Amino acid sequence: MNLEEHVQAYADRFGRPVIVFDADLNVTAFSIHDEDVDHARLAIILSHRGSSRAKDSIREYRVAQADGPVRIPPIDGGRSRVVAPVRHEGHVVGYVSSAIPDDLPDDAIVEDDAIRESRAQIGVILAAMALGTREDEDRTRRLVTALLDADGDHSIRAADELLTDRLISPAPHYTVIVLSPPPHSDVNTATLRLALDRALAAIPAFPTLKAVGTVFEGEAVLVVPYEIDGKRLSALLALPAFAELRAGVGGAHSPLADAQSSRREARIALRGADLSPSRGRVVQWDELGLDRILLQLPVEALTLTDLPVPVQRLLEAQSGPDLAETLEAYLDCGCDAQRTAQELHIHRSTLYYRLDRVKAIADVDLADGLMRRELHTALRVATLAGLR
């Protein structure tokens, strides 16, 4: 008998529909039963996992330590449930759960020998499934690591194996996402693994496409065969559990064996989140512009004296920070005075006064195109280096 047949046999002997969860409360199977619809049960089946409140109840009522079914009172206005641990060789590998009437007597939920034997057989199958899942996860981890962190031949072989065994969907191109905490953070590997699992489940643009990922070198790394939905990724990182994480998104590359290039770009984008917080916590390679180059420089080691002299003078002046902001806005707006004044919410005469101050302090001609380029680039470098 397969798992579904054992679950149905258990439900028939127990006399009520049941849901079988693995040890992490993911739905693995459920029985068919002719009775009124249990909407809570239907919601669990559709979501493929038990709620956090259900996990708390299982812990509170010490179901994992019990020998048989445990009655759990209604949760959030739902129905009473009876939950039994499923074991294999003494280890809990899952749970069997069923809704029951609130007035059902305790002796009506006691298991007989046939029901206990059926639960034991379910345990054997769940243990085998868990072992297979761990082996699949280990294999996927090994292949993804080889794909992203190996020489060309190993990457090609890893890509072929991932595609041949359908661990990742074939696609015209692939993108790498890197989730990482800031330097010197105390985020642990468990948080990264949770973020990885949630990202694989939450951000696909097309749910039928399979992505892969792993945690290594202190980062959660995903290889995805679809365009990245930045809003979904931002929403994921907005969850309290992932408050310290940020994401770098590489460019799209083809074939899969070239995913290393996308990972390199994703890690450069991550530096953008570190060095330029105004970009937000999700930074995409395709949106970096000139920063693609600047973020590859050792900007952390730069000092004020490494900048062009006009910018040094400007930043060292008493009103330098405000003038530098005005100058950068002016250059950002293509030296359009009207647009710059609107962006800064100041009068044009105020803008002209500030620009005259810039010219006097920095000793520059803002009509010189080469000088404008130098000033614009140097101001951006100063920002990334934390010098302003």
Protein Blocks (a to p, Z undefined) as FASTA:
>chain_A
ZZklmmmmmmmmnopacddddfkopafbdcdddddddfklmmmmmnopacfklmmmmmmn
ommmpmbdcddddeehiacdddddddeehiafbdcdddddfklcfklmcccfklmmmmmm
mmmmmmmmmmmmmmmmmmmmmmmmmmmmccfklmmmmmmmmmmnopaccdfbdcdddddd
dehiabdfklmmmmmmmmmmmmpmblkbccddddeehiacdddfbdcdfklmmmmmmpmk
lmmgccddddddddfklmmmmmmmmmmmmmmmmmmmmnojbdcfklnmmmlmmmmpcfkl
pcfklpcfklmmmmmpmklmmmmmmmmmmmmnoopaklmmmmnopafklmmmmmmmmmmm
nopafkbmklmmmmmmmmmmmmmnopZZ
